[in-house]
Amino acid sequence: MPRPWQELETEPLQDCKVFQVSRTLFRSPRTGQVYPFFRIDSPEWVNVVAITSQDELVMVRQWRHGARQLTLEIPGGIVDPGETPAEAAARELLEETGYRAPEVLLIGTLSPNPALFGNGVHTFLARGAQRVAEIRNDGAEETAVELLPVRELTARLADGTIQHALVVAGLYLYQIAHGQKGS
């Protein structure tokens, strides 16, 4: 059975504004040998599965620089200092889409990639979402809202329309929470 490794020393390497990179030396419990591992440290993230009273998902179309393409995603972002994940989810929903919901409920927390990241992504459900404001993009963001009928979700996941892995995972948490089965 694998055992925890002993952490010996951590060195910050780079501050990249929305995340930091560090190198940590760990001792193997099996061999005693010391190995360097690199980690991306980021604040917690949130994703929001927002559903309108017409049973539509509130989706965001935006340019993603890493993939160099337009993507279709659910609203989400970073939890700001002093904010709870639920507060961040409500804020991100409003900023990116102009929609607000009476409440946001946590439906799951996942590790984005435990090999490299130390943070979590919290997925919230926002039922009864209504458009109440204009989109508030900052200088580096440009989003457009697209409403996707919930009945089309499985098909859009299957055909690759929605490709962001954390978004797919969040939508799967939504399907699990509502007893929906993929086909």
KOLVEXTOR-417998 format. One record per atom (N, C-alpha, C, O, CB): x negated, y negated, z. Coordinates in steps of 0.1 Angstrom, whole numbers, padded with zeros to 4 digits, always signed. Glycine has a CB too. Layout:
<nodes>
XYZ;...
</nodes>
This chain:
<nodes>
-0009+0012+0000;+0000+0000+0000;-0009-0012+0000;-0018-0013+0008;+0010+0000+0012;-0007-0022-0009;-0014-0034-0009;-0013-0042+0004;-0003-0041+0011;-0010-0043-0021;-0024-0049+0008;-0024-0057+0020;-0026-0071+0017;-0032-0074+0006;-0034-0051+0030;-0023-0081+0026;-0026-0095+0023;-0041-0097+0023;-0049-0090+0030;-0020-0104+0034;-0045-0106+0015;-0059-0110+0014;-0062-0121+0023;-0054-0129+0027;-0063-0114-0001;-0075-0122+0028;-0079-0132+0038;-0083-0145+0030;-0092-0144+0021;-0091-0127+0046;-0077-0156+0033;-0080-0168+0027;-0092-0174+0034;-0092-0175+0046;-0068-0178+0028;-0103-0178+0027;-0115-0183+0032;-0117-0198+0031;-0120-0204+0041;-0127-0176+0026;-0114-0203+0019;-0117-0217+0017;-0109-0222+0005;-0108-0215-0005;-0132-0220+0015;-0103-0234+0006;-0096-0240-0006;-0102-0253-0009;-0105-0261-0001;-0081-0241-0002;-0103-0255-0022;-0109-0267-0028;-0100-0273-0038;-0096-0267-0048;-0123-0265-0034;-0095-0286-0035;-0087-0292-0045;-0095-0295-0058;-0107-0300-0056;-0080-0306-0040;-0090-0293-0070;-0097-0295-0082;-0092-0307-0090;-0100-0315-0096;-0097-0283-0090;-0079-0308-0091;-0073-0318-0100;-0059-0323-0096;-0051-0314-0092;-0073-0313-0115;-0057-0336-0096;-0044-0341-0094;-0038-0345-0107;-0043-0354-0114;-0045-0353-0084;-0027-0339-0111;-0021-0341-0124;-0008-0348-0123;+0001-0345-0131;-0020-0328-0132;-0006-0356-0113;+0006-0364-0110;+0018-0355-0105;+0022-0356-0094;+0011-0371-0122;+0023-0346-0113;+0035-0338-0109;+0030-0324-0103;+0039-0317-0099;+0044-0336-0121;+0018-0322-0104;+0012-0310-0097;-0003-0312-0095;-0009-0320-0101;+0015-0297-0106;-0008-0303-0086;-0022-0303-0083;-0028-0289-0085;-0020-0280-0084;-0025-0308-0068;-0040-0289-0089;-0047-0276-0091;-0058-0274-0080;-0065-0283-0077;-0053-0275-0105;-0058-0262-0074;-0068-0259-0064;-0074-0245-0067;-0068-0237-0073;-0062-0260-0050;-0086-0243-0061;-0093-0230-0061;-0094-0226-0047;-0099-0233-0038;-0107-0231-0069;-0091-0213-0045;-0092-0207-0031;-0100-0195-0032;-0098-0186-0041;-0078-0204-0025;-0109-0193-0023;-0117-0181-0022;-0109-0171-0012;-0106-0175-0001;-0131-0183-0017;-0107-0159-0017;-0100-0149-0009;-0109-0136-0008;-0116-0133-0018;-0086-0145-0016;-0108-0130+0003;-0116-0117+0005;-0106-0105+0004;-0095-0105+0009;-0122-0117+0020;-0110-0096-0005;-0102-0084-0007;-0102-0075+0006;-0112-0072+0011;-0107-0076-0019;-0090-0071+0010;-0089-0063+0022;-0094-0048+0019;-0097-0041+0028;-0075-0062+0027;-0094-0045+0006;-0098-0031+0002;-0114-0030+0001;-0120-0020+0005;-0092-0028-0011;-0120-0040-0006;-0134-0039-0009;-0143-0049+0000;-0155-0047+0001;-0137-0042-0023;-0137-0059+0005;-0144-0070+0012;-0150-0080+0003;-0156-0090+0008;-0155-0063+0021;-0150-0078-0010;-0155-0087-0020;-0147-0100-0020;-0135-0100-0018;-0156-0081-0034;-0154-0111-0023;-0147-0125-0023;-0145-0128-0038;-0154-0127-0046;-0156-0135-0016;-0133-0133-0041;-0129-0137-0054;-0123-0151-0054;-0116-0154-0045;-0119-0127-0061;-0125-0159-0065;-0118-0172-0066;-0105-0170-0073;-0104-0163-0083;-0127-0182-0073;-0095-0177-0068;-0081-0177-0075;-0077-0192-0076;-0080-0200-0067;-0071-0169-0067;-0070-0195-0087;-0066-0208-0090;-0051-0209-0088;-0043-0200-0091;-0070-0212-0104;-0046-0220-0082;-0032-0222-0079;-0027-0236-0083;-0035-0245-0083;-0029-0220-0064;-0015-0236-0088;-0009-0249-0091;+0001-0252-0080;+0011-0245-0077;-0001-0248-0105;-0002-0263-0073;+0007-0268-0062;+0016-0279-0067;+0012-0289-0073;-0002-0273-0050;+0029-0276-0065;+0039-0286-0070;+0050-0287-0059;+0052-0278-0051;+0045-0281-0083;+0057-0298-0059;+0068-0299-0050;+0079-0288-0054;+0078-0283-0065;+0075-0313-0050;+0088-0286-0046;+0099-0277-0049;+0107-0282-0061;+0107-0295-0064;+0109-0275-0037;+0113-0273-0069;+0121-0277-0081;+0135-0273-0078;+0138-0265-0070;+0115-0270-0094;+0144-0280-0086;+0158-0276-0086;+0164-0275-0100;+0159-0281-0109;+0167-0287-0078;+0173-0266-0102;+0181-0265-0114;+0196-0266-0110;+0200-0261-0099;+0178-0251-0121;+0204-0271-0119;+0218-0273-0116;+0227-0266-0127;+0226-0270-0138;+0222-0288-0114;+0235-0257-0123;+0245-0251-0132;+0258-0259-0129;+0265-0256-0119;+0247-0235-0129;+0261-0269-0137;+0272-0278-0135;+0283-0273-0145;+0281-0272-0157;+0268-0293-0138;+0295-0271-0139;+0307-0266-0146;+0318-0277-0146;+0322-0281-0135;+0312-0253-0141;+0323-0281-0157;+0334-0291-0157;+0348-0283-0154;+0348-0271-0154;+0335-0298-0171;+0358-0291-0152;+0371-0285-0150;+0377-0278-0162;+0386-0271-0161;+0381-0296-0145;+0371-0281-0174;+0374-0274-0186;+0366-0262-0189;+0366-0256-0200;+0373-0284-0198;+0359-0257-0178;+0351-0245-0179;+0340-0246-0189;+0337-0237-0197;+0359-0233-0182;+0333-0258-0189;+0321-0260-0198;+0309-0262-0189;+0309-0269-0179;+0324-0273-0207;+0298-0257-0194;+0285-0260-0188;+0280-0273-0192;+0280-0276-0204;+0275-0248-0191;+0275-0281-0183;+0269-0294-0187;+0254-0291-0189;+0246-0288-0180;+0270-0305-0175;+0250-0292-0202;+0236-0288-0206;+0229-0301-0211;+0235-0311-0214;+0237-0278-0218;+0216-0300-0211;+0207-0311-0215;+0199-0307-0227;+0192-0297-0226;+0198-0316-0203;+0199-0315-0237;+0190-0313-0249;+0178-0323-0247;+0181-0335-0245;+0197-0315-0263;+0166-0318-0247;+0155-0327-0246;+0142-0322-0252;+0141-0310-0255;+0152-0330-0231;+0133-0331-0255;+0120-0327-0260;+0111-0322-0249;+0110-0329-0239;+0113-0339-0268;+0104-0311-0251;+0095-0305-0242;+0081-0305-0248;+0079-0299-0258;+0099-0291-0237;+0072-0313-0242;+0059-0314-0247;+0051-0301-0248;+0043-0299-0257;+0051-0325-0240;+0052-0293-0237;+0045-0280-0237;+0048-0271-0249;+0039-0266-0255;+0047-0273-0224;+0061-0270-0251;+0066-0261-0262;+0066-0269-0276;+0067-0263-0286;+0080-0256-0259;+0065-0282-0275;+0065-0291-0287;+0078-0288-0295;+0078-0287-0307;+0053-0288-0295;+0089-0288-0288;+0102-0286-0294;+0113-0291-0285;+0112-0293-0273;+0104-0271-0297;+0125-0293-0292;+0137-0296-0284;+0142-0284-0278;+0142-0273-0284;+0148-0303-0294;+0147-0285-0266;+0152-0273-0258;+0166-0277-0253;+0170-0288-0252;+0143-0269-0247;+0174-0266-0250;+0187-0267-0244;+0186-0261-0230;+0182-0249-0229;+0198-0261-0252;+0188-0269-0220;+0186-0265-0206;+0197-0270-0197;+0206-0278-0201;+0172-0271-0201;+0197-0265-0185;+0206-0271-0175;+0198-0282-0168;+0185-0282-0169;+0210-0260-0164;+0204-0292-0162;+0197-0303-0155;+0188-0297-0144;+0191-0287-0138;+0207-0313-0150;+0177-0304-0142;+0168-0300-0131;+0156-0309-0130;+0154-0318-0138;+0164-0286-0133;+0148-0307-0119;+0136-0315-0118;+0130-0312-0104;+0132-0302-0098;+0140-0330-0119;+0122-0322-0100;+0114-0321-0088;+0122-0327-0076;+0129-0337-0077;+0101-0328-0090;+0120-0320-0065;+0125-0325-0052;+0116-0336-0047;+0104-0334-0045;+0127-0314-0041;+0121-0348-0046;+0113-0360-0042;+0110-0359-0027;+0118-0353-0019;+0120-0373-0045;+0100-0366-0022;+0097-0366-0008;+0109-0372+0000;+0115-0382-0004;+0084-0375-0005;+0112-0365+0011;+0123-0369+0020;+0136-0364+0015;+0146-0367+0022;+0123-0384+0021;+0137-0357+0004;+0149-0353-0001;+0151-0338+0001;+0141-0330+0002;+0150-0355-0017;+0163-0333+0004;+0166-0319+0004;+0168-0314-0010;+0171-0322-0019;+0179-0316+0013;+0166-0301-0012;+0169-0296-0026;+0183-0299-0030;+0185-0302-0042;+0167-0281-0026;+0193-0298-0022;+0207-0301-0026;+0208-0316-0030;+0215-0319-0040;+0217-0299-0014;+0202-0325-0023;+0202-0339-0027;+0195-0341-0040;+0200-0349-0048;+0195-0348-0016;+0184-0334-0042;+0177-0335-0055;+0185-0330-0066;+0186-0336-0077;+0163-0328-0054;+0193-0319-0064;+0201-0313-0074;+0212-0323-0078;+0214-0325-0090;+0208-0300-0069;+0218-0330-0068;+0229-0339-0072;+0223-0351-0079;+0229-0356-0088;+0236-0344-0059;+0211-0356-0075;+0205-0367-0081;+0201-0364-0096;+0204-0372-0105;+0192-0372-0073;+0195-0352-0098;+0190-0349-0111;+0202-0347-0120;+0202-0351-0132;+0182-0335-0111;+0213-0341-0115;+0225-0340-0123;+0230-0353-0128;+0233-0355-0140;+0236-0333-0116;+0231-0363-0119;+0236-0376-0122;+0226-0384-0132;+0230-0389-0142;+0238-0385-0110;+0213-0383-0129;+0203-0390-0137;+0203-0385-0151;+0203-0393-0161;+0189-0389-0131;+0202-0372-0153;+0200-0366-0166;+0213-0365-0174;+0212-0364-0187;+0194-0352-0164;+0224-0365-0168;+0237-0362-0175;+0247-0373-0173;+0256-0374-0182;+0242-0349-0172;+0247-0380-0162;+0258-0390-0159;+0269-0383-0152;+0280-0389-0150;+0262-0397-0171;+0268-0370-0149;+0278-0362-0143;+0276-0361-0128;+0265-0361-0123;+0279-0348-0149;+0287-0360-0120;+0287-0358-0106;+0297-0347-0102;+0307-0346-0109;+0289-0371-0098;+0294-0339-0092;+0304-0329-0087;+0307-0331-0073;+0298-0337-0065;+0298-0315-0090;+0318-0327-0068;+0322-0329-0054;+0312-0323-0044;+0310-0328-0033;+0336-0323-0051;+0306-0311-0048;+0295-0305-0040;+0286-0297-0048;+0290-0292-0059;+0302-0297-0029;+0274-0295-0043;+0265-0286-0050;+0262-0275-0040;+0258-0277-0028;+0252-0293-0054;+0263-0262-0044;+0261-0251-0036;+0249-0243-0040;+0248-0240-0052;+0273-0242-0035;+0240-0239-0031;+0229-0231-0035;+0233-0217-0039;+0241-0210-0032;+0219-0230-0023;+0229-0212-0051;+0232-0198-0055;+0220-0190-0056;+0221-0178-0058;+0239-0199-0068;+0208-0195-0054;+0196-0187-0053;+0183-0195-0054;+0183-0206-0059;+0196-0177-0065;+0172-0189-0049;+0159-0195-0049;+0149-0185-0054;+0149-0173-0050;+0154-0200-0035;+0141-0189-0064;+0132-0180-0070;+0118-0186-0070;+0116-0198-0068;+0136-0177-0085;+0108-0177-0072;+0094-0181-0074;+0092-0183-0089;+0093-0173-0096;+0084-0171-0067;+0088-0195-0093;+0086-0197-0108;+0076-0188-0114;+0078-0182-0125;+0082-0211-0110;+0065-0186-0107;+0054-0176-0112;+0045-0174-0100;+0035-0182-0099;+0047-0181-0125;+0047-0164-0092;+0039-0163-0080;+0024-0160-0082;+0016-0161-0073;+0044-0151-0072;+0020-0157-0094;+0006-0156-0097;-0001-0169-0098;-0013-0170-0095;+0004-0149-0111;+0006-0180-0101;+0000-0193-0103;+0006-0204-0094;-0002-0213-0090;+0000-0197-0117;+0019-0204-0091;+0026-0214-0085;+0029-0211-0070;+0032-0199-0067;+0039-0218-0092;+0028-0221-0062;+0032-0219-0047;+0045-0224-0044;+0050-0222-0032;+0021-0225-0039;+0052-0230-0053;+0066-0236-0050;+0077-0227-0054;+0075-0216-0059;+0067-0249-0057;+0089-0231-0051;+0101-0224-0055;+0110-0232-0063;+0109-0245-0064;+0109-0219-0042;+0119-0226-0070;+0130-0233-0078;+0143-0229-0072;+0146-0217-0071;+0129-0230-0093;+0151-0239-0068;+0164-0237-0061;+0175-0239-0072;+0175-0250-0077;+0165-0246-0049;+0183-0230-0074;+0194-0232-0083;+0207-0234-0076;+0211-0227-0067;+0195-0219-0093;+0214-0245-0080;+0226-0249-0074;+0238-0248-0084;+0236-0250-0096;+0225-0263-0069;+0250-0246-0079;+0262-0246-0087;+0270-0259-0083;+0272-0262-0071;+0271-0233-0084;+0274-0266-0093;+0281-0278-0092;+0294-0277-0099;+0295-0279-0111;+0273-0291-0096;+0305-0273-0092;+0318-0271-0098;+0326-0284-0099;+0324-0293-0091;+0326-0260-0091;+0334-0285-0109;+0342-0297-0111;+0334-0310-0115;+0338-0321-0111;+0349-0300-0098;+0324-0307-0122;+0315-0319-0126;+0323-0328-0136;+0330-0323-0145;+0302-0313-0133;+0321-0341-0133;+0328-0351-0141;+0318-0362-0145;+0309-0365-0137;+0340-0357-0134;+0320-0367-0157;+0311-0378-0162;+0315-0391-0154;+0327-0395-0155;+0312-0380-0177;+0306-0397-0147;+0309-0409-0140;+0300-0421-0143;+0302-0432-0138;+0308-0406-0125;+0289-0418-0151;+0279-0428-0153;+0272-0425-0166;+0274-0415-0173;+0269-0429-0142;+0264-0435-0170;+0255-0433-0182;+0243-0425-0178;+0239-0425-0166;+0251-0446-0188;+0236-0418-0187;+0223-0411-0184;+0213-0421-0180;+0212-0432-0186;+0219-0403-0197;+0205-0418-0170;+0194-0427-0165;+0181-0421-0168;+0175-0415-0158;+0196-0431-0150;+0176-0421-0180;+0162-0416-0183;+0151-0426-0179;+0153-0438-0181;+0161-0412-0197;+0140-0420-0174;+0129-0429-0172;+0121-0431-0185;+0126-0425-0195;+0119-0424-0160;+0110-0437-0185;+0103-0440-0197;+0098-0428-0205;+0096-0429-0217;+0091-0449-0194;+0095-0417-0198;+0090-0405-0205;+0100-0394-0207;+0097-0383-0211;+0079-0399-0197;+0113-0398-0205;+0124-0388-0207;+0134-0393-0216;+0138-0405-0216;+0129-0385-0193;+0140-0384-0224;+0151-0387-0232;+0160-0375-0233;+0156-0365-0239;+0147-0392-0247;+0172-0376-0228;+0181-0364-0227;+0194-0368-0234;+0198-0379-0235;+0183-0360-0213;+0200-0357-0239;+0214-0359-0244;+0222-0347-0238;+0217-0336-0237;+0214-0358-0260;+0234-0350-0235;+0243-0340-0229;+0250-0332-0240;+0255-0338-0250;+0254-0347-0220;+0251-0319-0238;+0258-0310-0246;+0267-0302-0237;+0262-0296-0228;+0249-0301-0256;+0280-0301-0240;+0289-0292-0232;+0290-0279-0239;+0293-0278-0251;+0303-0299-0230;+0287-0268-0232;+0288-0255-0237;+0299-0247-0230;+0298-0245-0218;+0274-0247-0235;+0309-0242-0237;+0319-0234-0231;+0313-0222-0224;+0305-0215-0230;+0330-0230-0241;+0317-0220-0211;+0312-0209-0204;+0313-0196-0211;+0305-0187-0210;+0319-0208-0190;+0324-0194-0218;+0326-0181-0226;+0316-0179-0236;+0314-0167-0241;+0340-0182-0232;+0308-0189-0240;+0298-0187-0250;+0284-0185-0244;+0274-0183-0251;+0297-0200-0259;+0283-0186-0231;+0270-0185-0224;+0262-0173-0228;+0250-0174-0232;+0272-0186-0209;+0268-0161-0227;+0261-0149-0229;+0255-0148-0244;+0244-0144-0246;+0270-0136-0227;+0264-0153-0253;+0259-0153-0267;+0248-0163-0269;+0238-0160-0277;+0271-0157-0276;+0248-0174-0263;+0237-0184-0264;+0224-0179-0257;+0213-0183-0262;+0241-0198-0258;+0225-0171-0247;+0213-0165-0241;+0208-0154-0250;+0196-0153-0252;+0217-0159-0227;+0217-0146-0256;+0213-0135-0264;+0206-0140-0277;+0197-0134-0283;+0224-0126-0267;+0212-0151-0283;+0206-0155-0296;+0194-0165-0295;+0189-0169-0305;+0217-0162-0304;+0189-0167-0283;+0177-0175-0281;+0180-0190-0281;+0170-0198-0281;+0168-0172-0291;+0192-0195-0281;+0195-0209-0281;+0189-0215-0268;+0184-0226-0268;+0210-0212-0282;+0190-0207-0257;+0185-0212-0244;+0173-0203-0241;+0174-0191-0240;+0196-0210-0232;+0161-0209-0241;+0148-0201-0240;+0140-0204-0227;+0131-0196-0224;+0140-0204-0252;+0143-0215-0220;+0135-0218-0209;+0137-0208-0198;+0148-0206-0193;+0139-0233-0203;+0127-0201-0194;+0128-0189-0185;+0134-0192-0172;+0142-0184-0167;+0114-0183-0183;+0131-0204-0166;+0137-0207-0153;+0152-0211-0155;+0160-0209-0145;+0130-0219-0146;+0156-0216-0166;+0170-0219-0169;+0177-0206-0171;+0188-0204-0166;+0171-0228-0181;+0171-0197-0179;+0178-0184-0181;+0180-0177-0167;+0190-0171-0165;+0169-0175-0190;+0170-0177-0159;+0171-0171-0146;+0182-0178-0137;+0190-0171-0131;+0158-0172-0138;+0183-0191-0138;+0193-0198-0131;+0207-0195-0136;+0216-0193-0128;+0191-0213-0131;+0208-0194-0149;+0221-0190-0155;+0225-0176-0151;+0237-0172-0150;+0221-0192-0170;+0215-0167-0150;+0218-0153-0146;+0223-0153-0132;+0232-0146-0128;+0205-0145-0148;+0216-0161-0123;+0221-0162-0109;+0236-0167-0109;+0244-0161-0101;+0212-0172-0101;+0239-0176-0118;+0253-0180-0119;+0262-0169-0123;+0273-0167-0117;+0255-0192-0129;+0258-0161-0133;+0266-0150-0138;+0268-0139-0127;+0278-0134-0125;+0260-0143-0150;+0257-0137-0119;+0258-0127-0108;+0268-0132-0097;+0276-0125-0093;+0244-0125-0102;+0267-0145-0094;+0275-0151-0084;+0290-0150-0088;+0299-0151-0079;+0271-0165-0081;+0293-0150-0101;+0307-0150-0105;+0311-0136-0111;+0321-0135-0118;+0308-0160-0116;+0303-0126-0109;+0307-0113-0113;+0308-0111-0128;+0314-0102-0133;+0319-0109-0107;+0301-0120-0136;+0301-0119-0150;+0291-0109-0155;+0280-0109-0150;+0299-0133-0157;+0294-0102-0165;+0285-0092-0170;+0281-0096-0184;+0289-0101-0192;+0291-0078-0171;+0268-0095-0187;+0263-0098-0201;+0267-0087-0210;+0270-0075-0206;+0248-0099-0201;+0268-0090-0223;+0272-0080-0233;+0261-0078-0243;+0262-0070-0252;+0285-0083-0239;
</nodes>
